[in-house]
Amino acid sequence: MAIRFDRSWSDPDLDLYRDTVVRFIEEELAPGDEAARRDGHVGHAVWRRAGELGLLCADIPEDHGGGGGDFRHEAVVYEEMARRALTGMNTSVHAIVAHYILNHGTQAQKQKYLPRMARGELVGAIAMTEPGTGSDLQAIRTRAERTPGGGWRIDGSKTFISNGYLAGLVLVACKTDPAQRARGISILIVETAQAPGFRVGRMLAKMGLKAQDTSELFFDGVQVPAENLLGGEEGQGFRQLMSDLPYERLIIGVMALAAMEGAYEATLRYVREREVFGKPLAEQQNTRFKLAEIATQIAAGRAFIDQCVHRLMAGTLDTATASMAKLWGSETQGRVIDECLQLFGGYGFMDEYPISRMYTDARVQRIYGGTSEIMKEVIARAL
Ligand SMILES: Cc1cc2nc3c(=O)[nH]c(=O)nc-3n(C[C@H](O)[C@H](O)[C@H](O)COP(=O)(O)OP(=O)(O)OC[C@H]3O[C@@H](n4cnc5c(N)ncnc54)[C@H](O)[C@@H]3O)c2cc1C
């Protein structure tokens, strides 16, 4: 019997949902991928289409316009995109933004933004990183000062912002009290269409994730009303960011494992077709051993990631364990895809083969969402 990597969290309803996701990806996202890779973004129409089909904010409650599902519904979307190396829509950052609003926003903020995010009308982005600081989030310099009318004025710049070009809603991590580190940070909600002084800078050229927009953002005296402070209480930004880390880090672990599965399946197909020295490449002992090792890593990873999925849904996934999922997933993804690519020979280096894209896309998984070194710090603190 062929090895299968079944998810312990799936069920027949989720299988049906997965079919809808796959249909959307194959019929609506994949055909535009080449153009998106050239343009550096997928455009708004495909986001709206995903919204119409109920594929955005799937784990946000229905009374806020979401799908009323749970983390597994989000996971299905990430998995099916990652296994096909289709990275144009950063639905995970969109979901993370929606969760900040759901978990920390005021009732008015939830009502105002979540239904539009679920419909794909507002693409979400989160702007923490700045040219001068990434890992050390507490050192950000983007400043938000109270205006005489009680609102906020934002000045500063952000970089490497996923969905930055298409975003209609940006959560901006700002210093509201520069004298303090963590306690001086607040998150302000910026609706980009109504924010004079807001400007998208360069759409950044990258070695991977070519179809996904990653941009610089500039805030020159951007004024937002008092009600745009996330949760309504100043100085809560760092706490808000930290409390959602298990969700964010598990997403990267889920995507990493799905990318490994996609690479493994593509490689299996390739080595069965490719002939070397008069027989299929699949019959060389090295090939068989490499794929046996990879299948074993995926099977072991599946057990761990699935356990994290169950714990996240039960509310018991701690940040250190989620950081292990991100660390293990992203590091193993890099190694596994490198070994898969080797089995493609020169074809693995050619852009027309998805394994080539998987290789370059994998690299950043060890950097964004907290680097591998930061993951080790977090895990080490919990030892
Ligand atoms: C494609 C892409 C998309 C991104 N999307 C977003 C986004 O949507 N929003 C956002 O806010 N940011 C985003 N980022 C930024 C990303 O989160 C940061 O790049 C990352 O956190 C690292 O920060 P840095 O680049 O400033 O590196 P630095 O913090 O300067 O780190 C440089 C090196 O030093 C190491 N290092 C740092 N601190 C320590 C330490 N204490 N101990 C040991 N080693 C350490 C790091 O691990 C790394 O190897 C994105 C980045 C990329 C590349």
The ligand as an ORCA input file, in Angstrom:
! r2SCAN-3c Opt
* xyz 0 1
  C       9.157     38.323      1.969
  C       9.060     38.967      3.319
  C       7.802     39.297      3.821
  C       7.699     39.937      5.051
  N       6.450     40.344      5.490
  C       6.381     41.147      6.584
  C       5.116     41.738      6.963
  O       4.079     41.498      6.351
  N       5.110     42.576      8.028
  C       6.237     42.869      8.748
  O       6.143     43.642      9.686
  N       7.427     42.314      8.426
  C       7.522     41.474      7.361
  N       8.737     40.930      7.004
  C       9.907     41.236      7.807
  C      10.433     40.055      8.597
  O       9.550     39.717      9.626
  C      11.838     40.434      9.073
  O      12.667     40.451      7.929
  C      12.385     39.481     10.108
  O      11.657     39.587     11.308
  C      13.875     39.743     10.411
  O      14.101     41.093     10.643
  P      15.293     41.836      9.833
  O      15.100     41.552      8.396
  O      15.313     43.249     10.265
  O      16.603     41.105     10.295
  P      17.455     41.424     11.626
  O      16.539     41.514     12.794
  O      18.371     42.563     11.351
  O      18.294     40.073     11.755
  C      19.505     39.840     11.030
  C      20.079     38.512     11.516
  O      20.362     38.630     12.905
  C      19.775     37.565     13.599
  N      19.384     37.993     14.947
  C      18.616     39.042     15.290
  N      18.455     39.096     16.612
  C      19.146     38.053     17.124
  C      19.352     37.529     18.441
  N      18.796     38.127     19.515
  N      20.117     36.428     18.583
  C      20.675     35.827     17.519
  N      20.498     36.250     16.250
  C      19.742     37.342     16.063
  C      18.561     37.194     12.788
  O      18.104     35.892     13.080
  C      19.120     37.322     11.379
  O      19.803     36.167     11.034
  C       8.859     40.234      5.809
  C      10.112     39.847      5.322
  C      10.225     39.244      4.095
  C      11.596     38.884      3.593
*
